[in-house]
Amino acid sequence: MQEKVQNKDISFDEFKSEVLNDYKIAVTSRECSLLGRREVLTGKAKFGIFGDGKEVPQLAWAKSFKNGDFRSGYYRDQTFMMAIGELSIEQFFAGLYANTDLDEEPMSGGRQMGGHFMTHSLNKDGSWKNLTEQKNSSADISPTAGQMPRLLGLAQASKIYRHESNIDGTNFSKNGNEIAWGTIGNASTSEGLFWETFNAAGVLQVPMVINVWDDDYGISVHARHQTTKENISKILMGFQRDDNDDGYEIIVVKGWDYPALIEAYQKAEAIAREKHVPVLIHVVELTQPQGHSTSGSHERYKDKDRLEWEKEHDCNLKMRQWMLDNGIATDEELSELEKSIKKEVRNGKKAAWTAFGKQAKAYNKELIKLLKDLAESSENKSFITNLVNELSDNSEPLKSIVYATGRKALRYVRNESTEAKSSLINWLNDFQQKVQPDYSSHLWSPYEASAKNIAEVLPEYDNDSETVDARVIMRDNFEAIFKSRPQTLVFGEDSGEIGDVNQGLEGLQEKFGELRVSDTGIREATILGQGIGMALRGLRPIAEIQYLDYLLYALQIMSDDLATTLYRSKGKQKAPLIVRTRGHRLEGIWHSGSPMGGILNLLRGVNVLVPRNMTKAAGFYNTMLESDEPALIVECLNGYRLKEQLPTNLGEFKTPVGQVETIREGNDVSVVSYGSTLRIIEKAANELEEVGISVEIIDVQSLLPFDLNHDLVKSVAKTNRLLVVDEDVPGGASAFILQKIVDEQNAYQYLDSKPQTLTAKAHRPAYGTDGDYFSKPSAEDIFEKVYSIMHEFNPAQFPKLM
């Protein structure tokens, strides 16, 4: 030990101080876990999942974690967050209680349960902080292994910044020296997302370190049921790099061995930071003293021998004994320190609970006064007084209880008209406006760069403008983007060398290099993860998913991670990733689906854009690259070879989000749709015109957000009839559109006929031209549906067809 001190060139007293500080953090974290569990069991918190048993390896990890580095972890990392100075005792308990004040609970403002951590990447106006001057943690999610794909992108960003000199890395990177550190439990390495990420990082050779905390269990299921050979590092040895092949450095270390852990993390850091080689650190022989969570007891599934082993190998106790054995501290010193920490944690818990209840108690007091006044002027005084007594007896009120009580009081005075009643109504309305945003804000960006604030810029043409295959518009617009926006990059299956399967990126890899226009493996989830991680670090990635049907492979990551980033961080992190895909009207079960209903309901928080042609699609890319929000852009698969006029202002024209476009004026029926189906509707409309039916056709363009100006109801007010046509299954996107128009925009009041939908059949589309015709809406289907609507209105003029 003296040799280790000399190599570090510090005195023994300095070394002792550092070790004691580490031990203090470990004991503090453990006491928070123990007391946190009690807070759940007494009902003050709803659920608890803690980092007990993982304290010592996280202390060692924190020593190698530098400013600019990023963490992508899971819900066991509280000791690490304390060690880097990003989690205090009060903040730990504020998260447990779900305090909605970001100053009190900076990890999510109460939106995520305790154990989910982040740091703030954004200033109050949504602009980036200097991420190189702080230690960073991306916002955690609960889904098992869901943090892994994002980790890949966080690491890849360092590679991009190191090798692309044209990109300004100010605020984001110092020559790509940053490491992305991931954490995962041993059992969760069984998930496909882990394997997909692990393989991709080995291929890309990025500065990524994965920590596997191994305590032999996944909830109640032992490793023998989880992992071949019961050992993740043993079965990953084929990834170990050697003199001939790139790969991983794999390190195995015992989780209770403090000096060995420090040495392991120093080695991993040097390899990853300097050489951009990924590293796996398998931390073994860990324990979980309180079991998986507050939902159960580990005594139910661990035998006496295992429980005894866990007591003996508790990492905190092992560290304590090591300190005693090496003369770093005496038992008396450590006992005194542990005693003071217990008191400090108790006091921190009390302070956090007081802060949590402060706002609700103030509202409680206000409402009691209002209800007393209401009772005095009401014939139902006794009932209202009972509510007052309930509030008075509620020493630890929740905001929900206060608000619910006030709303109930209105029932007793529904037939009365008094000043006290008006005061209560005003108070309730004010309460709703103040409190609801604590739970509902930041689904969309509130900042200046919100997509809805990007104004439309029309395509421009001159006398020499060519009529070209539409894919040329995509290609040339992407080229303009890449020339003017060096931080932009695109990647996906077949995106690089051949310029995507439809040649929308033709020749761009040769012009801009393999890092900016790149091929990936067949691994949709981590393609999305690459995009999320790089977007979190200031790059503007475009992640390509070859076909819309394949989005299902990545939908969990899009839904749980991308769509919620801004929301779950309460506006303190953003990931403005653009997901590029193509779909609709091909032929066959697996390449022509339009699962828009599922997408719409799972991706709230992502702009879902459905352009009808390539000019509109190119405009959406230009719009979203000026925005700070994520987007899914669905190009029409059968539109690349259709002819469109080539704009002269490539890279500059913009298609607005949340705005519809009337592409044909009409008076009899409003037909609403999007994408490839619009061309079929236009054909049917021409035929309907021949029999005296005037159809107004509206392209919604943007499904999320949807018709922000409420232009669709104006069309229905003119025609008094509505038909929504869609390629999705019945009840999918058509139901979403209908609800928006009839319910949200109140178009029902203008309807003279029942609003109707025309969709694909409930099954996947069958293969071939006939399969398409009999699976999805055809021009004849549209003609007959519109005609039947008009027949009901005027059967004499429009007699039955069949």
Secondary structure, DSSP 4 states (H G I P E B T S, - for coil): -HHHHHHHT--HHHHHHHHHHHHHHHHHHHHHHHHHHHHHHTTSSS-----TT-HHHHHHHHHH--TT-EEE--TT-HHHHHHTT---HHHHHHHHHT---TTT-TTTTTSS-TT------B-TTSPBP-GGGS-EEPPP--STTTHHHHHHHHHHHHHHHHH-TTS--TTT-STT-PPEEEEEETGGGGSHHHHHHHHHHHHHT--EEEEEE--SEETTEEGGGTSGGG-HHHHTGGGB--SSS--BEEEEEETT-HHHHHHHHHHHHHHHHHH---EEEEEES---TT-S-TT--GGGTS-HHHHHHHHHT-HHHHHHHHHHHTTSS-HHHHHHHHHHHHHHHHHHHHHHHHHHHHHHHHHHHHHHHHHHHHHHT-TTHHHHHHHHHHHHH-SS--HHHHHHHHHHHHHHTTT---HHHHHHHHHHHHHHHHHTHHHHTTSS--STT-GGGS--B-----TTPPEEEHHHHHHHHHHHHHHH-TTEEEEETT-STT-STTSTTTTHHHHH-TTTEEE--S-HHHHHHHHHHHHTTT-EEEEE-SSGGGHHHHHHHHHHTGGGHHHHTTTS-----EEEEEESS-SSTTTS---HHHHHHH-TTSEEE--SSHHHHHHHHHHHTTSSS-EEEEEETT-TTSEEEPPSSTTT-BPPTT--EEEE--SSEEEEE-TTHHHHHHHHHHHHHHTT--EEEEE--EEETT-TT--HHHHHHHHS-EEEE-SSPTTSHHHHHHIIIIIIS-GGGG-SS--EEE---SSPPPSHHHHHHHHS--HHHHHHHHHHHHHHH-TTTS----
